[in-house]
Amino acid sequence: MSELDKLINIGDVLAKKLLEAGIDSIDSLHALGSKEAFLLIRSIYDGACINHLYALEGAIQGIRWHNLSPETKQDLKEFFQSI
């Protein structure tokens, strides 16, 4: 599909959502960051959940989202709850 689905945590479905949101490269995902990328996905896909946000951050860090630090997960959770 794209280079995005080569990233950890990013399967075909999330890669398609990223492309639909205008994020078409690994560099653009890194430049935006997980929160901004999530907001773009959320603007076109109401079903975007916190796991999408975790997956994006894990992809940027190059780790499985399950292995995000507790601090990072808490920060992302607070961000998610604020929107």
PyMOL Python script that loads the backbone (N, CA, C, O; Angstrom):
from pymol import cmd

cmd.read_pdbstr("""\
ATOM      1  N   MET A   1       0.830  -1.195   0.000  1.00  0.00           N
ATOM      2  CA  MET A   1       0.000   0.000   0.000  1.00  0.00           C
ATOM      3  C   MET A   1       0.869   1.251   0.000  1.00  0.00           C
ATOM      4  O   MET A   1       0.831   2.023  -0.958  1.00  0.00           O
ATOM      5  N   SER A   2       1.642   1.463   1.041  1.00  0.00           N
ATOM      6  CA  SER A   2       2.514   2.633   1.128  1.00  0.00           C
ATOM      7  C   SER A   2       3.666   2.287   2.048  1.00  0.00           C
ATOM      8  O   SER A   2       3.704   1.204   2.633  1.00  0.00           O
ATOM      9  N   GLU A   3       4.599   3.205   2.174  1.00  0.00           N
ATOM     10  CA  GLU A   3       5.701   2.964   3.099  1.00  0.00           C
ATOM     11  C   GLU A   3       5.226   2.985   4.547  1.00  0.00           C
ATOM     12  O   GLU A   3       5.896   2.438   5.423  1.00  0.00           O
ATOM     13  N   LEU A   4       4.081   3.608   4.807  1.00  0.00           N
ATOM     14  CA  LEU A   4       3.574   3.709   6.170  1.00  0.00           C
ATOM     15  C   LEU A   4       3.272   2.359   6.791  1.00  0.00           C
ATOM     16  O   LEU A   4       3.493   2.155   7.985  1.00  0.00           O
ATOM     17  N   ASP A   5       2.763   1.427   5.975  1.00  0.00           N
ATOM     18  CA  ASP A   5       2.416   0.125   6.545  1.00  0.00           C
ATOM     19  C   ASP A   5       3.643  -0.738   6.827  1.00  0.00           C
ATOM     20  O   ASP A   5       3.511  -1.877   7.276  1.00  0.00           O
ATOM     21  N   LYS A   6       4.815  -0.210   6.570  1.00  0.00           N
ATOM     22  CA  LYS A   6       6.052  -0.903   6.946  1.00  0.00           C
ATOM     23  C   LYS A   6       6.430  -0.600   8.395  1.00  0.00           C
ATOM     24  O   LYS A   6       7.248  -1.297   8.994  1.00  0.00           O
ATOM     25  N   LEU A   7       5.816   0.461   8.954  1.00  0.00           N
ATOM     26  CA  LEU A   7       6.100   0.838  10.338  1.00  0.00           C
ATOM     27  C   LEU A   7       5.447  -0.134  11.311  1.00  0.00           C
ATOM     28  O   LEU A   7       4.382  -0.691  11.042  1.00  0.00           O
ATOM     29  N   ILE A   8       6.102  -0.321  12.434  1.00  0.00           N
ATOM     30  CA  ILE A   8       5.530  -1.136  13.499  1.00  0.00           C
ATOM     31  C   ILE A   8       4.213  -0.492  13.943  1.00  0.00           C
ATOM     32  O   ILE A   8       4.106   0.733  13.986  1.00  0.00           O
ATOM     33  N   ASN A   9       3.232  -1.297  14.266  1.00  0.00           N
ATOM     34  CA  ASN A   9       1.896  -0.890  14.724  1.00  0.00           C
ATOM     35  C   ASN A   9       0.986  -0.388  13.606  1.00  0.00           C
ATOM     36  O   ASN A   9      -0.204  -0.185  13.847  1.00  0.00           O
ATOM     37  N   ILE A  10       1.493  -0.183  12.407  1.00  0.00           N
ATOM     38  CA  ILE A  10       0.689   0.386  11.322  1.00  0.00           C
ATOM     39  C   ILE A  10       0.366  -0.720  10.318  1.00  0.00           C
ATOM     40  O   ILE A  10       1.219  -1.139   9.537  1.00  0.00           O
ATOM     41  N   GLY A  11      -0.852  -1.170  10.356  1.00  0.00           N
ATOM     42  CA  GLY A  11      -1.303  -2.165   9.391  1.00  0.00           C
ATOM     43  C   GLY A  11      -1.955  -1.486   8.206  1.00  0.00           C
ATOM     44  O   GLY A  11      -1.925  -0.261   8.084  1.00  0.00           O
ATOM     45  N   ASP A  12      -2.540  -2.281   7.338  1.00  0.00           N
ATOM     46  CA  ASP A  12      -3.175  -1.748   6.130  1.00  0.00           C
ATOM     47  C   ASP A  12      -4.280  -0.741   6.444  1.00  0.00           C
ATOM     48  O   ASP A  12      -4.399   0.283   5.771  1.00  0.00           O
ATOM     49  N   VAL A  13      -5.077  -1.027   7.454  1.00  0.00           N
ATOM     50  CA  VAL A  13      -6.225  -0.172   7.766  1.00  0.00           C
ATOM     51  C   VAL A  13      -5.764   1.192   8.274  1.00  0.00           C
ATOM     52  O   VAL A  13      -6.241   2.223   7.799  1.00  0.00           O
ATOM     53  N   LEU A  14      -4.849   1.206   9.227  1.00  0.00           N
ATOM     54  CA  LEU A  14      -4.370   2.481   9.756  1.00  0.00           C
ATOM     55  C   LEU A  14      -3.564   3.238   8.696  1.00  0.00           C
ATOM     56  O   LEU A  14      -3.638   4.465   8.624  1.00  0.00           O
ATOM     57  N   ALA A  15      -2.806   2.524   7.885  1.00  0.00           N
ATOM     58  CA  ALA A  15      -2.066   3.182   6.800  1.00  0.00           C
ATOM     59  C   ALA A  15      -3.035   3.863   5.838  1.00  0.00           C
ATOM     60  O   ALA A  15      -2.770   4.972   5.376  1.00  0.00           O
ATOM     61  N   LYS A  16      -4.141   3.215   5.537  1.00  0.00           N
ATOM     62  CA  LYS A  16      -5.147   3.807   4.647  1.00  0.00           C
ATOM     63  C   LYS A  16      -5.744   5.068   5.274  1.00  0.00           C
ATOM     64  O   LYS A  16      -5.955   6.068   4.588  1.00  0.00           O
ATOM     65  N   LYS A  17      -6.012   5.015   6.569  1.00  0.00           N
ATOM     66  CA  LYS A  17      -6.562   6.186   7.262  1.00  0.00           C
ATOM     67  C   LYS A  17      -5.559   7.341   7.252  1.00  0.00           C
ATOM     68  O   LYS A  17      -5.942   8.497   7.074  1.00  0.00           O
ATOM     69  N   LEU A  18      -4.296   7.032   7.440  1.00  0.00           N
ATOM     70  CA  LEU A  18      -3.265   8.066   7.387  1.00  0.00           C
ATOM     71  C   LEU A  18      -3.235   8.709   6.002  1.00  0.00           C
ATOM     72  O   LEU A  18      -3.183   9.933   5.877  1.00  0.00           O
ATOM     73  N   LEU A  19      -3.267   7.877   4.972  1.00  0.00           N
ATOM     74  CA  LEU A  19      -3.262   8.412   3.608  1.00  0.00           C
ATOM     75  C   LEU A  19      -4.484   9.286   3.352  1.00  0.00           C
ATOM     76  O   LEU A  19      -4.368  10.356   2.754  1.00  0.00           O
ATOM     77  N   GLU A  20      -5.647   8.839   3.798  1.00  0.00           N
ATOM     78  CA  GLU A  20      -6.872   9.615   3.613  1.00  0.00           C
ATOM     79  C   GLU A  20      -6.810  10.948   4.357  1.00  0.00           C
ATOM     80  O   GLU A  20      -7.444  11.923   3.955  1.00  0.00           O
ATOM     81  N   ALA A  21      -6.039  10.980   5.444  1.00  0.00           N
ATOM     82  CA  ALA A  21      -5.883  12.209   6.230  1.00  0.00           C
ATOM     83  C   ALA A  21      -4.784  13.112   5.661  1.00  0.00           C
ATOM     84  O   ALA A  21      -4.521  14.190   6.194  1.00  0.00           O
ATOM     85  N   GLY A  22      -4.152  12.667   4.583  1.00  0.00           N
ATOM     86  CA  GLY A  22      -3.125  13.475   3.943  1.00  0.00           C
ATOM     87  C   GLY A  22      -1.715  13.219   4.437  1.00  0.00           C
ATOM     88  O   GLY A  22      -0.789  13.955   4.094  1.00  0.00           O
ATOM     89  N   ILE A  23      -1.549  12.190   5.233  1.00  0.00           N
ATOM     90  CA  ILE A  23      -0.221  11.824   5.740  1.00  0.00           C
ATOM     91  C   ILE A  23       0.274  10.676   4.870  1.00  0.00           C
ATOM     92  O   ILE A  23      -0.174   9.538   5.008  1.00  0.00           O
ATOM     93  N   ASP A  24       1.204  10.989   3.973  1.00  0.00           N
ATOM     94  CA  ASP A  24       1.566  10.022   2.946  1.00  0.00           C
ATOM     95  C   ASP A  24       2.987   9.490   3.035  1.00  0.00           C
ATOM     96  O   ASP A  24       3.443   8.781   2.138  1.00  0.00           O
ATOM     97  N   SER A  25       3.691   9.826   4.111  1.00  0.00           N
ATOM     98  CA  SER A  25       5.057   9.327   4.242  1.00  0.00           C
ATOM     99  C   SER A  25       5.444   9.199   5.713  1.00  0.00           C
ATOM    100  O   SER A  25       4.820   9.785   6.597  1.00  0.00           O
ATOM    101  N   ILE A  26       6.474   8.428   5.940  1.00  0.00           N
ATOM    102  CA  ILE A  26       7.004   8.276   7.295  1.00  0.00           C
ATOM    103  C   ILE A  26       7.504   9.628   7.801  1.00  0.00           C
ATOM    104  O   ILE A  26       7.294   9.989   8.959  1.00  0.00           O
ATOM    105  N   ASP A  27       8.166  10.364   6.919  1.00  0.00           N
ATOM    106  CA  ASP A  27       8.682  11.682   7.310  1.00  0.00           C
ATOM    107  C   ASP A  27       7.561  12.620   7.738  1.00  0.00           C
ATOM    108  O   ASP A  27       7.695  13.344   8.725  1.00  0.00           O
ATOM    109  N   SER A  28       6.464  12.607   7.003  1.00  0.00           N
ATOM    110  CA  SER A  28       5.363  13.502   7.373  1.00  0.00           C
ATOM    111  C   SER A  28       4.730  13.079   8.695  1.00  0.00           C
ATOM    112  O   SER A  28       4.310  13.935   9.475  1.00  0.00           O
ATOM    113  N   LEU A  29       4.654  11.783   8.961  1.00  0.00           N
ATOM    114  CA  LEU A  29       4.143  11.308  10.247  1.00  0.00           C
ATOM    115  C   LEU A  29       5.055  11.774  11.373  1.00  0.00           C
ATOM    116  O   LEU A  29       4.582  12.266  12.397  1.00  0.00           O
ATOM    117  N   HIS A  30       6.360  11.619  11.184  1.00  0.00           N
ATOM    118  CA  HIS A  30       7.312  12.047  12.209  1.00  0.00           C
ATOM    119  C   HIS A  30       7.234  13.547  12.434  1.00  0.00           C
ATOM    120  O   HIS A  30       7.284  14.009  13.574  1.00  0.00           O
ATOM    121  N   ALA A  31       7.112  14.313  11.353  1.00  0.00           N
ATOM    122  CA  ALA A  31       7.053  15.766  11.468  1.00  0.00           C
ATOM    123  C   ALA A  31       5.807  16.230  12.221  1.00  0.00           C
ATOM    124  O   ALA A  31       5.864  17.163  13.022  1.00  0.00           O
ATOM    125  N   LEU A  32       4.692  15.571  11.957  1.00  0.00           N
ATOM    126  CA  LEU A  32       3.441  15.943  12.622  1.00  0.00           C
ATOM    127  C   LEU A  32       3.413  15.517  14.083  1.00  0.00           C
ATOM    128  O   LEU A  32       2.953  16.260  14.950  1.00  0.00           O
ATOM    129  N   GLY A  33       3.902  14.333  14.339  1.00  0.00           N
ATOM    130  CA  GLY A  33       3.801  13.755  15.673  1.00  0.00           C
ATOM    131  C   GLY A  33       2.487  13.004  15.820  1.00  0.00           C
ATOM    132  O   GLY A  33       1.565  13.182  15.023  1.00  0.00           O
ATOM    133  N   SER A  34       2.410  12.177  16.829  1.00  0.00           N
ATOM    134  CA  SER A  34       1.257  11.295  16.995  1.00  0.00           C
ATOM    135  C   SER A  34      -0.037  12.060  17.267  1.00  0.00           C
ATOM    136  O   SER A  34      -1.093  11.690  16.755  1.00  0.00           O
ATOM    137  N   LYS A  35       0.036  13.108  18.059  1.00  0.00           N
ATOM    138  CA  LYS A  35      -1.180  13.824  18.434  1.00  0.00           C
ATOM    139  C   LYS A  35      -1.796  14.536  17.243  1.00  0.00           C
ATOM    140  O   LYS A  35      -3.002  14.438  17.011  1.00  0.00           O
ATOM    141  N   GLU A  36      -0.977  15.252  16.488  1.00  0.00           N
ATOM    142  CA  GLU A  36      -1.494  15.967  15.316  1.00  0.00           C
ATOM    143  C   GLU A  36      -1.989  14.987  14.251  1.00  0.00           C
ATOM    144  O   GLU A  36      -3.024  15.213  13.625  1.00  0.00           O
ATOM    145  N   ALA A  37      -1.250  13.908  14.051  1.00  0.00           N
ATOM    146  CA  ALA A  37      -1.678  12.890  13.085  1.00  0.00           C
ATOM    147  C   ALA A  37      -3.017  12.291  13.519  1.00  0.00           C
ATOM    148  O   ALA A  37      -3.901  12.071  12.692  1.00  0.00           O
ATOM    149  N   PHE A  38      -3.158  12.032  14.809  1.00  0.00           N
ATOM    150  CA  PHE A  38      -4.409  11.486  15.327  1.00  0.00           C
ATOM    151  C   PHE A  38      -5.567  12.445  15.077  1.00  0.00           C
ATOM    152  O   PHE A  38      -6.650  12.025  14.671  1.00  0.00           O
ATOM    153  N   LEU A  39      -5.337  13.737  15.321  1.00  0.00           N
ATOM    154  CA  LEU A  39      -6.400  14.720  15.090  1.00  0.00           C
ATOM    155  C   LEU A  39      -6.831  14.747  13.625  1.00  0.00           C
ATOM    156  O   LEU A  39      -8.017  14.895  13.330  1.00  0.00           O
ATOM    157  N   LEU A  40      -5.887  14.608  12.720  1.00  0.00           N
ATOM    158  CA  LEU A  40      -6.234  14.563  11.303  1.00  0.00           C
ATOM    159  C   LEU A  40      -7.054  13.322  10.973  1.00  0.00           C
ATOM    160  O   LEU A  40      -8.028  13.401  10.224  1.00  0.00           O
ATOM    161  N   ILE A  41      -6.670  12.189  11.525  1.00  0.00           N
ATOM    162  CA  ILE A  41      -7.445  10.956  11.315  1.00  0.00           C
ATOM    163  C   ILE A  41      -8.829  11.115  11.923  1.00  0.00           C
ATOM    164  O   ILE A  41      -9.831  10.759  11.302  1.00  0.00           O
ATOM    165  N   ARG A  42      -8.884  11.641  13.121  1.00  0.00           N
ATOM    166  CA  ARG A  42     -10.157  11.800  13.828  1.00  0.00           C
ATOM    167  C   ARG A  42     -11.102  12.739  13.075  1.00  0.00           C
ATOM    168  O   ARG A  42     -12.322  12.596  13.162  1.00  0.00           O
ATOM    169  N   SER A  43     -10.542  13.694  12.339  1.00  0.00           N
ATOM    170  CA  SER A  43     -11.383  14.637  11.599  1.00  0.00           C
ATOM    171  C   SER A  43     -12.140  13.973  10.453  1.00  0.00           C
ATOM    172  O   SER A  43     -13.143  14.504   9.977  1.00  0.00           O
ATOM    173  N   ILE A  44     -11.662  12.819  10.013  1.00  0.00           N
ATOM    174  CA  ILE A  44     -12.348  12.123   8.918  1.00  0.00           C
ATOM    175  C   ILE A  44     -12.885  10.754   9.343  1.00  0.00           C
ATOM    176  O   ILE A  44     -13.639  10.123   8.602  1.00  0.00           O
ATOM    177  N   TYR A  45     -12.501  10.305  10.522  1.00  0.00           N
ATOM    178  CA  TYR A  45     -12.913   8.981  10.990  1.00  0.00           C
ATOM    179  C   TYR A  45     -13.313   9.072  12.463  1.00  0.00           C
ATOM    180  O   TYR A  45     -12.457   9.045  13.348  1.00  0.00           O
ATOM    181  N   ASP A  46     -14.614   9.180  12.718  1.00  0.00           N
ATOM    182  CA  ASP A  46     -15.118   9.349  14.079  1.00  0.00           C
ATOM    183  C   ASP A  46     -14.762   8.202  15.018  1.00  0.00           C
ATOM    184  O   ASP A  46     -14.724   8.380  16.235  1.00  0.00           O
ATOM    185  N   GLY A  47     -14.502   7.032  14.454  1.00  0.00           N
ATOM    186  CA  GLY A  47     -14.227   5.861  15.272  1.00  0.00           C
ATOM    187  C   GLY A  47     -12.799   5.764  15.775  1.00  0.00           C
ATOM    188  O   GLY A  47     -12.436   4.769  16.403  1.00  0.00           O
ATOM    189  N   ALA A  48     -11.978   6.776  15.512  1.00  0.00           N
ATOM    190  CA  ALA A  48     -10.591   6.736  15.977  1.00  0.00           C
ATOM    191  C   ALA A  48     -10.567   6.682  17.504  1.00  0.00           C
ATOM    192  O   ALA A  48     -11.199   7.498  18.175  1.00  0.00           O
ATOM    193  N   CYS A  49      -9.841   5.727  18.032  1.00  0.00           N
ATOM    194  CA  CYS A  49      -9.822   5.517  19.480  1.00  0.00           C
ATOM    195  C   CYS A  49      -8.404   5.704  20.021  1.00  0.00           C
ATOM    196  O   CYS A  49      -7.458   5.951  19.273  1.00  0.00           O
ATOM    197  N   ILE A  50      -8.291   5.583  21.312  1.00  0.00           N
ATOM    198  CA  ILE A  50      -6.998   5.796  21.956  1.00  0.00           C
ATOM    199  C   ILE A  50      -5.954   4.805  21.462  1.00  0.00           C
ATOM    200  O   ILE A  50      -4.765   5.124  21.446  1.00  0.00           O
ATOM    201  N   ASN A  51      -6.365   3.630  21.066  1.00  0.00           N
ATOM    202  CA  ASN A  51      -5.404   2.653  20.559  1.00  0.00           C
ATOM    203  C   ASN A  51      -4.768   3.124  19.256  1.00  0.00           C
ATOM    204  O   ASN A  51      -3.609   2.807  18.986  1.00  0.00           O
ATOM    205  N   HIS A  52      -5.506   3.872  18.451  1.00  0.00           N
ATOM    206  CA  HIS A  52      -4.908   4.473  17.250  1.00  0.00           C
ATOM    207  C   HIS A  52      -3.799   5.444  17.662  1.00  0.00           C
ATOM    208  O   HIS A  52      -2.720   5.460  17.070  1.00  0.00           O
ATOM    209  N   LEU A  53      -4.080   6.240  18.673  1.00  0.00           N
ATOM    210  CA  LEU A  53      -3.103   7.215  19.154  1.00  0.00           C
ATOM    211  C   LEU A  53      -1.860   6.509  19.690  1.00  0.00           C
ATOM    212  O   LEU A  53      -0.736   6.907  19.382  1.00  0.00           O
ATOM    213  N   TYR A  54      -2.058   5.471  20.484  1.00  0.00           N
ATOM    214  CA  TYR A  54      -0.924   4.694  20.995  1.00  0.00           C
ATOM    215  C   TYR A  54      -0.128   4.088  19.844  1.00  0.00           C
ATOM    216  O   TYR A  54       1.103   4.116  19.853  1.00  0.00           O
ATOM    217  N   ALA A  55      -0.829   3.542  18.855  1.00  0.00           N
ATOM    218  CA  ALA A  55      -0.159   2.911  17.712  1.00  0.00           C
ATOM    219  C   ALA A  55       0.694   3.919  16.958  1.00  0.00           C
ATOM    220  O   ALA A  55       1.817   3.614  16.557  1.00  0.00           O
ATOM    221  N   LEU A  56       0.163   5.116  16.767  1.00  0.00           N
ATOM    222  CA  LEU A  56       0.914   6.156  16.065  1.00  0.00           C
ATOM    223  C   LEU A  56       2.175   6.540  16.832  1.00  0.00           C
ATOM    224  O   LEU A  56       3.251   6.654  16.245  1.00  0.00           O
ATOM    225  N   GLU A  57       2.046   6.736  18.129  1.00  0.00           N
ATOM    226  CA  GLU A  57       3.215   7.100  18.941  1.00  0.00           C
ATOM    227  C   GLU A  57       4.244   5.972  18.931  1.00  0.00           C
ATOM    228  O   GLU A  57       5.443   6.225  18.811  1.00  0.00           O
ATOM    229  N   GLY A  58       3.783   4.745  19.055  1.00  0.00           N
ATOM    230  CA  GLY A  58       4.706   3.609  18.998  1.00  0.00           C
ATOM    231  C   GLY A  58       5.415   3.528  17.653  1.00  0.00           C
ATOM    232  O   GLY A  58       6.607   3.226  17.592  1.00  0.00           O
ATOM    233  N   ALA A  59       4.689   3.796  16.586  1.00  0.00           N
ATOM    234  CA  ALA A  59       5.292   3.772  15.248  1.00  0.00           C
ATOM    235  C   ALA A  59       6.381   4.836  15.141  1.00  0.00           C
ATOM    236  O   ALA A  59       7.447   4.584  14.579  1.00  0.00           O
ATOM    237  N   ILE A  60       6.115   6.010  15.675  1.00  0.00           N
ATOM    238  CA  ILE A  60       7.100   7.091  15.637  1.00  0.00           C
ATOM    239  C   ILE A  60       8.340   6.724  16.460  1.00  0.00           C
ATOM    240  O   ILE A  60       9.469   7.009  16.062  1.00  0.00           O
ATOM    241  N   GLN A  61       8.111   6.092  17.605  1.00  0.00           N
ATOM    242  CA  GLN A  61       9.236   5.690  18.459  1.00  0.00           C
ATOM    243  C   GLN A  61       9.905   4.400  17.987  1.00  0.00           C
ATOM    244  O   GLN A  61      11.006   4.071  18.429  1.00  0.00           O
ATOM    245  N   GLY A  62       9.240   3.672  17.092  1.00  0.00           N
ATOM    246  CA  GLY A  62       9.800   2.418  16.591  1.00  0.00           C
ATOM    247  C   GLY A  62       9.644   1.250  17.542  1.00  0.00           C
ATOM    248  O   GLY A  62      10.450   0.319  17.538  1.00  0.00           O
ATOM    249  N   ILE A  63       8.582   1.307  18.374  1.00  0.00           N
ATOM    250  CA  ILE A  63       8.336   0.225  19.339  1.00  0.00           C
ATOM    251  C   ILE A  63       6.864  -0.181  19.289  1.00  0.00           C
ATOM    252  O   ILE A  63       6.010   0.581  18.835  1.00  0.00           O
ATOM    253  N   ARG A  64       6.585  -1.387  19.762  1.00  0.00           N
ATOM    254  CA  ARG A  64       5.193  -1.814  19.896  1.00  0.00           C
ATOM    255  C   ARG A  64       4.511  -0.867  20.872  1.00  0.00           C
ATOM    256  O   ARG A  64       5.103  -0.460  21.872  1.00  0.00           O
ATOM    257  N   TRP A  65       3.271  -0.520  20.578  1.00  0.00           N
ATOM    258  CA  TRP A  65       2.586   0.452  21.437  1.00  0.00           C
ATOM    259  C   TRP A  65       2.427  -0.055  22.859  1.00  0.00           C
ATOM    260  O   TRP A  65       2.332   0.740  23.794  1.00  0.00           O
ATOM    261  N   HIS A  66       2.396  -1.370  23.032  1.00  0.00           N
ATOM    262  CA  HIS A  66       2.281  -1.946  24.374  1.00  0.00           C
ATOM    263  C   HIS A  66       3.488  -1.577  25.240  1.00  0.00           C
ATOM    264  O   HIS A  66       3.404  -1.579  26.468  1.00  0.00           O
ATOM    265  N   ASN A  67       4.614  -1.260  24.585  1.00  0.00           N
ATOM    266  CA  ASN A  67       5.853  -0.972  25.300  1.00  0.00           C
ATOM    267  C   ASN A  67       6.109   0.520  25.512  1.00  0.00           C
ATOM    268  O   ASN A  67       7.193   0.907  25.949  1.00  0.00           O
ATOM    269  N   LEU A  68       5.127   1.351  25.206  1.00  0.00           N
ATOM    270  CA  LEU A  68       5.272   2.772  25.499  1.00  0.00           C
ATOM    271  C   LEU A  68       5.437   2.954  27.006  1.00  0.00           C
ATOM    272  O   LEU A  68       4.870   2.198  27.795  1.00  0.00           O
ATOM    273  N   SER A  69       6.203   3.944  27.392  1.00  0.00           N
ATOM    274  CA  SER A  69       6.406   4.177  28.824  1.00  0.00           C
ATOM    275  C   SER A  69       5.078   4.574  29.474  1.00  0.00           C
ATOM    276  O   SER A  69       4.202   5.136  28.818  1.00  0.00           O
ATOM    277  N   PRO A  70       4.938   4.278  30.759  1.00  0.00           N
ATOM    278  CA  PRO A  70       3.712   4.683  31.464  1.00  0.00           C
ATOM    279  C   PRO A  70       3.472   6.193  31.379  1.00  0.00           C
ATOM    280  O   PRO A  70       2.327   6.636  31.293  1.00  0.00           O
ATOM    281  N   GLU A  71       4.542   6.974  31.402  1.00  0.00           N
ATOM    282  CA  GLU A  71       4.405   8.427  31.308  1.00  0.00           C
ATOM    283  C   GLU A  71       3.841   8.838  29.944  1.00  0.00           C
ATOM    284  O   GLU A  71       2.971   9.703  29.851  1.00  0.00           O
ATOM    285  N   THR A  72       4.348   8.209  28.907  1.00  0.00           N
ATOM    286  CA  THR A  72       3.863   8.516  27.562  1.00  0.00           C
ATOM    287  C   THR A  72       2.404   8.115  27.419  1.00  0.00           C
ATOM    288  O   THR A  72       1.598   8.869  26.875  1.00  0.00           O
ATOM    289  N   LYS A  73       2.066   6.927  27.907  1.00  0.00           N
ATOM    290  CA  LYS A  73       0.669   6.483  27.836  1.00  0.00           C
ATOM    291  C   LYS A  73      -0.241   7.442  28.596  1.00  0.00           C
ATOM    292  O   LYS A  73      -1.333   7.765  28.127  1.00  0.00           O
ATOM    293  N   GLN A  74       0.198   7.895  29.755  1.00  0.00           N
ATOM    294  CA  GLN A  74      -0.611   8.822  30.552  1.00  0.00           C
ATOM    295  C   GLN A  74      -0.793  10.145  29.806  1.00  0.00           C
ATOM    296  O   GLN A  74      -1.895  10.692  29.767  1.00  0.00           O
ATOM    297  N   ASP A  75       0.286  10.657  29.217  1.00  0.00           N
ATOM    298  CA  ASP A  75       0.210  11.898  28.450  1.00  0.00           C
ATOM    299  C   ASP A  75      -0.773  11.752  27.288  1.00  0.00           C
ATOM    300  O   ASP A  75      -1.600  12.634  27.054  1.00  0.00           O
ATOM    301  N   LEU A  76      -0.679  10.647  26.568  1.00  0.00           N
ATOM    302  CA  LEU A  76      -1.574  10.419  25.438  1.00  0.00           C
ATOM    303  C   LEU A  76      -3.015  10.241  25.904  1.00  0.00           C
ATOM    304  O   LEU A  76      -3.947  10.707  25.249  1.00  0.00           O
ATOM    305  N   LYS A  77      -3.191   9.571  27.028  1.00  0.00           N
ATOM    306  CA  LYS A  77      -4.538   9.370  27.574  1.00  0.00           C
ATOM    307  C   LYS A  77      -5.173  10.713  27.946  1.00  0.00           C
ATOM    308  O   LYS A  77      -6.348  10.953  27.666  1.00  0.00           O
ATOM    309  N   GLU A  78      -4.388  11.579  28.577  1.00  0.00           N
ATOM    310  CA  GLU A  78      -4.902  12.899  28.955  1.00  0.00           C
ATOM    311  C   GLU A  78      -5.241  13.720  27.700  1.00  0.00           C
ATOM    312  O   GLU A  78      -6.256  14.415  27.662  1.00  0.00           O
ATOM    313  N   PHE A  79      -4.388  13.631  26.688  1.00  0.00           N
ATOM    314  CA  PHE A  79      -4.662  14.320  25.431  1.00  0.00           C
ATOM    315  C   PHE A  79      -5.959  13.801  24.809  1.00  0.00           C
ATOM    316  O   PHE A  79      -6.813  14.582  24.390  1.00  0.00           O
ATOM    317  N   PHE A  80      -6.094  12.481  24.754  1.00  0.00           N
ATOM    318  CA  PHE A  80      -7.288  11.871  24.170  1.00  0.00           C
ATOM    319  C   PHE A  80      -8.548  12.302  24.898  1.00  0.00           C
ATOM    320  O   PHE A  80      -9.561  12.602  24.266  1.00  0.00           O
ATOM    321  N   GLN A  81      -8.493  12.334  26.217  1.00  0.00           N
ATOM    322  CA  GLN A  81      -9.654  12.712  27.016  1.00  0.00           C
ATOM    323  C   GLN A  81     -10.002  14.192  26.864  1.00  0.00           C
ATOM    324  O   GLN A  81     -11.137  14.597  27.117  1.00  0.00           O
ATOM    325  N   SER A  82      -9.021  14.997  26.448  1.00  0.00           N
ATOM    326  CA  SER A  82      -9.249  16.431  26.325  1.00  0.00           C
ATOM    327  C   SER A  82      -9.930  16.807  25.006  1.00  0.00           C
ATOM    328  O   SER A  82     -10.389  17.937  24.844  1.00  0.00           O
ATOM    329  N   ILE A  83      -9.994  15.866  24.070  1.00  0.00           N
ATOM    330  CA  ILE A  83     -10.603  16.205  22.766  1.00  0.00           C
ATOM    331  C   ILE A  83     -11.994  15.643  22.619  1.00  0.00           C
ATOM    332  O   ILE A  83     -12.634  15.841  21.585  1.00  0.00           O
TER     333      ILE A  83
END
""", "prot")
cmd.dss("prot")
cmd.show_as("cartoon", "prot")
cmd.util.cbc("prot")
cmd.orient("prot")
